[in-house]
Amino acid sequence: MKIIVCGAGSVGRSIVSYLVKGNNDVIVIDNNQKHLDSLAQEFDVLPVLGSAAYPSVLEKADAAHARLLIAATDDDAVNLVACSVAQYLFNIPRKIARVNSFEYRNPLWATLYGDEKIPVDLLISPEEEIGKYVYNMLKIPGSSEALSLLGGKMYLIAFKLPENSPFVKVPLLNLKQVDEEIDVEVVCINRNGKIFIPYKSDVLESGDEIYVLTAKEKISQTMSSFGADFSAIEKLIVFGGNEISRTIGQLIEKDDNILSCKIVEENAALANKIAKDMDETIVIQGEMLSDKILSEAGIYNADATVAVTSEDEDNLLASLLAKKCGVKNTLALINSPSYNSLVEIIGNNLLVDRSSVTIAQILQELRITNVKNAYPLGRGFAEIWEFYIDENCKINGLTVKDLELPASSKICAVQREDEIMFASDSFALQTGDTIIIYVDSASIRKLEKILD
């Protein structure tokens, strides 16, 4: 698929890093030559210099043959104009616009978009989505990933198995013998960097990062059973003043369980701007790695820190410093995939990959029709799909075993009307079912051929 990405900043880069993994022809437009040069050195893309809103620049990017345009510059107006030019001059079928300003995303003005208006098929706000994702992570202490599925009825959660877990050295088929209340599907395991789908005879090892599917109301019980639960977070410090921290602060102000949130931002004008949007959240202006500022923020009494600046080095350093100060839960936003090599070095600090959260909003545009929702896992090693079986679907009536899925994919659960079941090989699929599928990145095309 020929895809044009407008913007080579942190958001554009995160989108490109995922798109190049597939069989896509990616063209990147930006008015900053340094940004383009940096991107072209790291990825196999065609760089085009200029404004994405200019017809001549889109023409140079071969817009006439593109199937998808993703306008992800830092300027909302440029993104919306780029989508309009893409539609009316080049007839690009699908257009996605990054929009940060709530003015453009306000439901009151939803009539702005559509046929014969601003032709945007999907509005995305990566910063707001990252803020929501981080907030959900904070609500499940001890998890390294948390995805809401089937309208919030199920969750896929990931966590490391501690040494004292009662399930260490226990085969998966014997989990209920250890705890009869356990009700999960182990989707995959990350063992020392090797990710695999386990057999029922496989045993769990201390230090395994386990991805399990469980009902929303059983999350706390599940974490506790595996020995991976942590104390609830009541005092939070956020490093970096931006749309992400603003979203986190506003969500926490509506949460009675998290008692306090403090945002640290060095830029005085930005700190003042964010403070005006907050009711209870305290905004501290100053250098986030300063002993004085850390002390003022209450680092020694904090339950968690979140570092969401645009600089990966600052985020990692802030998390490491917080750990040194005794903070148990630390989270750092990673903007560039070039920091993959640091994953093991930073120990138990949690990472949030900007590209994974950002691409989750647009992944549906890249997948087959019946994939209603798709979510990347980890740093893009696999995906989770919500696939709907309609009357025309060729897998209708087949059993799970009949599908002959790639070895690196798995049907994890099936929703049939109001009931959700973990699927065995003999389970027969039927019209109206929604199935949860795990597939590693290398097997996506094979699975699409089976399902489409």
C-alpha positions as CSV (number, residue, x, y, z in Angstrom):
1,M,0.0,0.0,0.0
2,K,1.3,3.5,-0.9
3,I,1.0,5.7,2.2
4,I,1.8,9.3,2.6
5,V,2.8,10.5,6.1
6,C,2.8,14.2,6.6
7,G,5.2,15.2,9.4
8,A,8.6,13.8,10.4
9,G,8.5,14.9,14.1
10,S,8.0,12.5,17.0
11,V,4.4,11.6,16.0
12,G,5.2,11.1,12.3
13,R,8.3,9.1,13.2
14,S,6.4,6.8,15.5
15,I,3.8,6.1,12.8
16,V,6.5,5.5,10.2
17,S,8.4,3.1,12.5
18,Y,5.3,0.8,12.4
19,L,4.3,1.2,8.8
20,V,7.7,0.2,7.4
21,K,7.3,-3.2,9.1
22,G,4.5,-4.1,6.7
23,N,4.5,-4.3,3.0
24,N,4.0,-0.6,2.6
25,D,5.4,2.0,0.3
26,V,5.9,5.0,2.6
27,I,6.5,8.6,1.6
28,V,7.2,11.3,4.2
29,I,6.5,15.0,3.8
30,D,8.1,17.6,6.1
31,N,9.3,21.2,5.7
32,N,12.4,20.4,7.9
33,Q,15.3,18.9,5.9
34,K,17.1,17.7,9.0
35,H,14.0,15.8,10.2
36,L,13.7,14.1,6.8
37,D,17.4,13.2,6.7
38,S,17.2,11.7,10.1
39,L,14.1,9.7,9.2
40,A,15.5,8.5,5.9
41,Q,18.7,7.3,7.6
42,E,16.7,5.1,10.0
43,F,13.9,3.8,7.7
44,D,13.3,2.9,4.1
45,V,11.1,5.8,3.1
46,L,11.0,8.4,0.4
47,P,11.5,11.9,1.9
48,V,9.7,14.9,0.3
49,L,10.6,18.5,1.4
50,G,7.8,21.0,1.7
51,S,4.5,21.9,3.3
52,A,1.9,19.0,3.3
53,A,-0.8,21.6,2.6
54,Y,0.7,22.5,-0.8
55,P,-0.8,20.7,-3.9
56,S,2.6,20.8,-5.6
57,V,4.2,19.0,-2.7
58,L,1.6,16.3,-2.6
59,E,1.9,15.9,-6.3
60,K,5.7,15.4,-5.9
61,A,4.8,12.7,-3.3
62,D,2.8,10.8,-5.9
63,A,-0.5,11.5,-4.1
64,A,-2.5,10.4,-7.2
65,H,-1.5,6.8,-6.5
66,A,-1.7,6.8,-2.7
67,R,-4.3,4.8,-0.8
68,L,-3.9,6.5,2.6
69,L,-2.8,9.9,3.8
70,I,-1.9,10.4,7.4
71,A,-1.5,14.1,8.2
72,A,0.5,14.2,11.5
73,T,2.3,17.5,11.5
74,D,2.4,19.7,14.6
75,D,-0.1,22.1,13.0
76,D,-3.8,21.1,13.1
77,A,-4.7,23.5,10.3
78,V,-2.1,22.2,8.0
79,N,-3.3,18.6,8.7
80,L,-6.9,19.5,7.8
81,V,-5.9,21.4,4.7
82,A,-3.7,18.5,3.6
83,C,-6.7,16.1,3.9
84,S,-8.8,18.5,1.8
85,V,-6.2,18.7,-0.9
86,A,-5.7,15.0,-0.9
87,Q,-9.4,14.4,-1.4
88,Y,-10.4,17.1,-3.9
89,L,-7.2,17.2,-6.1
90,F,-5.9,13.6,-5.8
91,N,-8.8,11.5,-4.7
92,I,-6.9,9.6,-2.0
93,P,-9.5,7.1,-0.6
94,R,-8.6,7.4,3.1
95,K,-7.5,10.4,5.1
96,I,-6.4,10.6,8.8
97,A,-5.6,13.9,10.5
98,R,-3.8,14.4,13.8
99,V,-5.6,17.1,15.7
100,N,-4.5,18.3,19.1
101,S,-6.8,21.2,19.7
102,F,-10.1,20.3,21.4
103,E,-11.8,23.0,19.3
104,Y,-11.4,20.8,16.3
105,R,-12.3,17.6,18.2
106,N,-15.3,19.0,20.2
107,P,-18.4,16.8,19.4
108,L,-20.3,20.1,19.0
109,W,-18.5,20.7,15.8
110,A,-18.6,17.1,14.4
111,T,-20.6,18.4,11.4
112,L,-17.3,20.0,10.2
113,Y,-16.3,16.6,8.8
114,G,-17.7,14.4,6.1
115,D,-18.7,14.4,2.5
116,E,-18.4,17.8,0.8
117,K,-17.0,19.2,4.1
118,I,-13.5,18.7,5.6
119,P,-12.8,15.2,4.2
120,V,-11.3,13.5,7.2
121,D,-12.1,9.8,7.8
122,L,-10.5,9.6,11.2
123,L,-9.3,12.3,13.7
124,I,-6.5,11.2,16.0
125,S,-4.9,12.8,19.0
126,P,-1.8,10.8,20.0
127,E,-1.0,12.9,23.0
128,E,-4.5,12.5,24.5
129,E,-4.5,8.7,23.7
130,I,-1.1,8.4,25.4
131,G,-2.4,10.2,28.5
132,K,-5.4,7.9,28.7
133,Y,-3.2,4.8,28.2
134,V,-0.8,6.0,31.0
135,Y,-3.8,6.6,33.3
136,N,-5.1,3.1,32.7
137,M,-1.6,1.7,33.5
138,L,-1.6,3.6,36.8
139,K,-5.0,2.0,37.7
140,I,-3.4,-1.5,37.5
141,P,-0.2,-1.2,39.5
142,G,2.2,-4.0,38.6
143,S,1.1,-4.3,35.0
144,S,3.5,-3.5,32.1
145,E,0.6,-3.4,29.6
146,A,-3.1,-3.1,29.8
147,L,-5.6,-3.3,26.9
148,S,-9.4,-2.9,27.2
149,L,-11.2,-5.3,24.8
150,L,-14.8,-6.1,23.8
151,G,-16.0,-2.8,25.0
152,G,-14.2,-3.0,28.4
153,K,-15.6,-6.5,29.3
154,M,-12.2,-8.1,28.9
155,Y,-8.6,-7.0,29.6
156,L,-5.3,-8.2,28.3
157,I,-2.8,-7.4,31.0
158,A,1.0,-8.1,31.1
159,F,3.1,-8.4,34.2
160,K,6.4,-10.1,35.4
161,L,6.0,-13.2,37.4
162,P,7.8,-12.7,40.8
163,E,10.0,-15.2,42.4
164,N,7.5,-15.9,45.2
165,S,4.6,-16.5,42.9
166,P,2.8,-19.8,43.6
167,F,2.7,-20.5,39.9
168,V,6.5,-20.7,39.4
169,K,7.4,-24.1,37.9
170,V,3.7,-24.9,37.4
171,P,2.4,-26.2,34.0
172,L,-0.4,-24.0,32.6
173,L,-2.8,-27.0,32.6
174,N,-2.4,-27.2,36.4
175,L,-3.1,-23.5,37.3
176,K,-6.5,-24.3,38.7
177,Q,-4.9,-27.0,41.0
178,V,-2.9,-24.2,42.6
179,D,-5.8,-21.7,42.7
180,E,-9.2,-22.9,41.7
181,E,-10.5,-19.3,41.4
182,I,-8.0,-18.5,38.6
183,D,-9.8,-17.8,35.3
184,V,-7.4,-16.6,32.6
185,E,-6.1,-17.4,29.2
186,V,-2.3,-17.1,28.9
187,V,-1.9,-15.5,25.5
188,C,1.9,-15.3,25.2
189,I,5.1,-15.2,27.3
190,N,8.2,-13.0,27.0
191,R,11.1,-15.0,28.4
192,N,14.4,-13.3,28.3
193,G,13.4,-11.4,25.2
194,K,12.0,-14.4,23.4
195,I,8.2,-14.2,22.9
196,F,6.2,-17.4,22.3
197,I,2.7,-18.9,22.6
198,P,2.9,-21.5,25.3
199,Y,1.5,-25.0,25.2
200,K,-0.6,-26.2,28.1
201,S,2.3,-28.4,29.2
202,D,4.7,-25.4,29.4
203,V,5.7,-24.3,32.9
204,L,6.0,-20.7,34.1
205,E,9.3,-19.3,35.2
206,S,10.3,-16.6,37.6
207,G,10.8,-13.3,35.6
208,D,8.5,-14.3,32.8
209,E,6.5,-11.4,31.4
210,I,3.1,-13.0,31.0
211,Y,0.2,-11.7,28.8
212,V,-3.1,-12.9,30.2
213,L,-6.7,-12.4,29.1
214,T,-9.2,-12.0,32.0
215,A,-12.5,-10.4,32.7
216,K,-12.5,-6.8,33.8
217,E,-14.0,-7.5,37.2
218,K,-11.3,-10.2,37.9
219,I,-8.2,-8.1,37.2
220,S,-7.4,-7.4,40.8
221,Q,-8.0,-11.1,41.8
222,T,-5.8,-12.3,38.8
223,M,-2.9,-10.0,39.7
224,S,-3.1,-11.1,43.3
225,S,-3.2,-14.8,42.5
226,F,0.0,-14.5,40.4
227,G,1.6,-12.4,43.2
228,A,2.1,-9.5,40.8
229,D,-0.2,-7.0,42.6
230,F,1.2,-3.7,44.0
231,S,-0.2,-1.2,46.4
232,A,-2.6,1.3,44.9
233,I,-1.1,4.6,43.6
234,E,-2.2,7.6,45.6
235,K,0.6,10.2,45.0
236,L,1.8,10.8,41.5
237,I,4.5,13.1,39.9
238,V,4.4,13.8,36.2
239,F,7.6,15.1,34.5
240,G,6.9,17.2,31.4
241,G,4.2,19.8,30.7
242,N,2.3,19.0,27.5
243,E,-1.0,17.6,26.2
244,I,-0.1,14.2,27.6
245,S,0.4,15.4,31.2
246,R,-2.6,17.7,30.9
247,T,-4.8,14.7,30.0
248,I,-3.3,12.6,32.9
249,G,-4.0,15.5,35.3
250,Q,-7.5,16.0,34.2
251,L,-8.4,12.3,34.4
252,I,-6.8,12.0,37.9
253,E,-8.8,15.0,39.1
254,K,-11.9,12.9,38.5
255,D,-10.5,9.9,40.3
256,D,-11.1,9.7,44.0
257,N,-8.5,7.0,44.6
258,I,-5.4,9.0,43.4
259,L,-5.2,11.7,46.0
260,S,-2.6,14.0,44.4
261,C,-0.9,14.8,41.1
262,K,2.0,17.2,40.6
263,I,3.3,18.2,37.1
264,V,6.9,19.4,36.8
265,E,7.7,21.6,33.7
266,E,10.8,23.7,33.2
267,N,9.3,26.2,30.7
268,A,7.5,28.9,32.6
269,A,5.0,29.9,29.9
270,L,4.0,26.3,29.3
271,A,3.8,25.6,33.1
272,N,1.4,28.6,33.5
273,K,-0.7,27.5,30.5
274,I,-1.2,24.0,31.9
275,A,-1.9,25.3,35.4
276,K,-4.8,27.3,34.0
277,D,-6.5,24.1,32.8
278,M,-6.2,22.4,36.2
279,D,-8.4,22.6,39.3
280,E,-6.6,20.5,41.9
281,T,-3.4,19.4,40.1
282,I,-0.3,21.3,41.2
283,V,2.1,22.5,38.5
284,I,5.7,23.2,39.5
285,Q,7.9,25.2,37.3
286,G,11.6,24.2,37.4
287,E,14.2,21.7,36.2
288,M,12.9,18.2,36.7
289,L,16.2,16.7,37.7
290,S,17.0,19.4,40.3
291,D,17.2,18.2,43.9
292,K,15.3,21.3,45.0
293,I,12.4,20.8,42.6
294,L,12.2,17.0,43.3
295,S,12.0,17.7,47.0
296,E,9.3,20.3,46.4
297,A,7.4,17.8,44.3
298,G,7.6,15.3,47.2
299,I,9.7,12.6,45.3
300,Y,10.5,10.7,48.5
301,N,6.8,10.2,49.3
302,A,5.6,9.5,45.8
303,D,4.0,6.2,44.9
304,A,4.7,6.7,41.1
305,T,6.3,8.9,38.6
306,V,5.5,9.4,34.9
307,A,8.0,11.0,32.5
308,V,6.4,12.2,29.3
309,T,8.7,14.8,27.8
310,S,9.7,14.8,24.1
311,E,13.2,13.8,25.1
312,D,13.8,10.1,25.7
313,E,17.0,10.6,27.6
314,D,15.2,12.9,30.0
315,N,12.4,10.5,30.5
316,L,14.8,7.6,31.2
317,L,17.0,9.7,33.6
318,A,13.9,10.9,35.5
319,S,12.7,7.4,36.0
320,L,16.1,6.1,37.1
321,L,16.4,9.0,39.6
322,A,12.9,8.4,40.9
323,K,13.8,4.7,41.5
324,K,16.9,5.9,43.4
325,C,14.7,8.0,45.5
326,G,12.6,5.0,46.5
327,V,9.7,5.4,44.1
328,K,8.3,1.9,43.4
329,N,6.4,2.6,40.2
330,T,8.1,4.5,37.4
331,L,7.0,4.9,33.8
332,A,8.9,6.6,30.9
333,L,7.6,7.5,27.5
334,I,9.8,6.4,24.6
335,N,9.5,8.4,21.5
336,S,12.1,6.7,19.3
337,P,12.5,3.0,18.5
338,S,16.3,3.7,18.5
339,Y,16.1,3.1,22.3
340,N,15.1,-0.5,22.0
341,S,18.6,-1.5,23.2
342,L,18.0,0.3,26.5
343,V,15.0,-1.9,27.5
344,E,17.0,-4.3,29.5
345,I,19.3,-1.6,31.0
346,I,16.6,0.3,32.7
347,G,15.6,-2.6,34.9
348,N,12.0,-2.6,36.3
349,N,11.1,0.9,34.9
350,L,8.0,0.6,32.7
351,L,8.2,1.9,29.2
352,V,5.3,3.3,27.1
353,D,6.1,3.2,23.4
354,R,4.7,6.2,21.6
355,S,4.5,4.4,18.3
356,S,2.4,1.5,19.7
357,V,-0.1,3.9,21.3
358,T,-0.3,6.1,18.3
359,I,-0.6,3.3,15.7
360,A,-3.4,1.7,17.7
361,Q,-5.6,4.6,16.5
362,I,-4.9,4.0,12.8
363,L,-4.3,0.3,12.7
364,Q,-7.8,-0.5,11.6
365,E,-7.1,1.4,8.4
366,L,-4.3,-1.1,7.6
367,R,-6.2,-4.4,8.4
368,I,-8.9,-6.4,6.6
369,T,-12.6,-5.3,6.8
370,N,-13.8,-7.6,9.6
371,V,-11.1,-6.5,12.0
372,K,-13.1,-4.1,14.1
373,N,-10.3,-3.2,16.4
374,A,-6.5,-3.9,16.4
375,Y,-3.9,-3.2,19.0
376,P,-0.1,-3.5,18.9
377,L,1.6,-5.3,21.8
378,G,4.9,-4.4,23.4
379,R,7.1,-2.5,20.9
380,G,5.3,-4.0,18.0
381,F,6.1,-7.7,18.3
382,A,2.5,-8.7,17.8
383,E,-1.1,-7.5,17.6
384,I,-4.4,-8.3,19.2
385,W,-7.5,-8.2,16.9
386,E,-11.2,-8.1,17.5
387,F,-12.6,-9.9,14.5
388,Y,-16.3,-10.0,13.7
389,I,-17.8,-13.0,11.9
390,D,-20.6,-12.0,9.6
391,E,-22.8,-14.2,7.3
392,N,-20.3,-13.8,4.4
393,C,-17.2,-14.6,6.4
394,K,-15.5,-17.8,5.0
395,I,-14.6,-19.1,8.5
396,N,-18.2,-19.2,9.5
397,G,-19.0,-22.7,10.7
398,L,-15.4,-23.9,11.0
399,T,-13.8,-25.0,14.2
400,V,-10.7,-23.3,15.6
401,K,-8.6,-26.4,14.5
402,D,-10.1,-26.2,10.9
403,L,-8.7,-22.7,10.4
404,E,-5.1,-24.0,10.4
405,L,-3.8,-20.8,11.8
406,P,-0.1,-19.9,11.6
407,A,1.8,-21.3,14.6
408,S,2.5,-17.8,15.9
409,S,-1.2,-16.9,16.1
410,K,-4.0,-17.9,18.4
411,I,-7.7,-17.5,18.9
412,C,-7.8,-16.5,22.6
413,A,-11.5,-15.9,23.3
414,V,-14.9,-15.7,21.6
415,Q,-17.8,-13.4,22.5
416,R,-21.2,-14.9,21.5
417,E,-24.1,-12.6,22.4
418,D,-23.5,-11.7,26.1
419,E,-21.2,-14.7,26.8
420,I,-17.4,-14.7,26.6
421,M,-15.6,-18.0,26.3
422,F,-12.0,-19.2,26.0
423,A,-11.9,-21.2,22.8
424,S,-10.7,-24.8,22.5
425,D,-9.6,-26.4,19.2
426,S,-13.0,-28.0,18.8
427,F,-15.0,-24.8,19.3
428,A,-17.2,-24.0,16.2
429,L,-17.4,-20.4,15.1
430,Q,-20.6,-18.9,13.9
431,T,-22.2,-15.7,12.5
432,G,-22.3,-13.0,15.1
433,D,-19.2,-14.1,17.0
434,T,-16.5,-11.7,17.8
435,I,-13.2,-13.4,18.3
436,I,-10.0,-12.2,20.0
437,I,-6.9,-13.1,18.0
438,Y,-3.3,-12.9,18.9
439,V,-0.9,-12.7,15.9
440,D,2.8,-11.9,15.8
441,S,4.0,-9.3,13.3
442,A,5.6,-11.8,10.9
443,S,2.3,-13.7,10.5
444,I,-0.1,-10.9,9.8
445,R,-0.3,-11.3,6.1
446,K,-0.8,-15.1,6.4
447,L,-3.6,-14.7,8.9
448,E,-5.3,-12.0,6.7
449,K,-5.4,-14.5,3.8
450,I,-7.0,-17.1,6.0
451,L,-9.7,-14.8,7.4
452,D,-10.4,-12.5,4.4
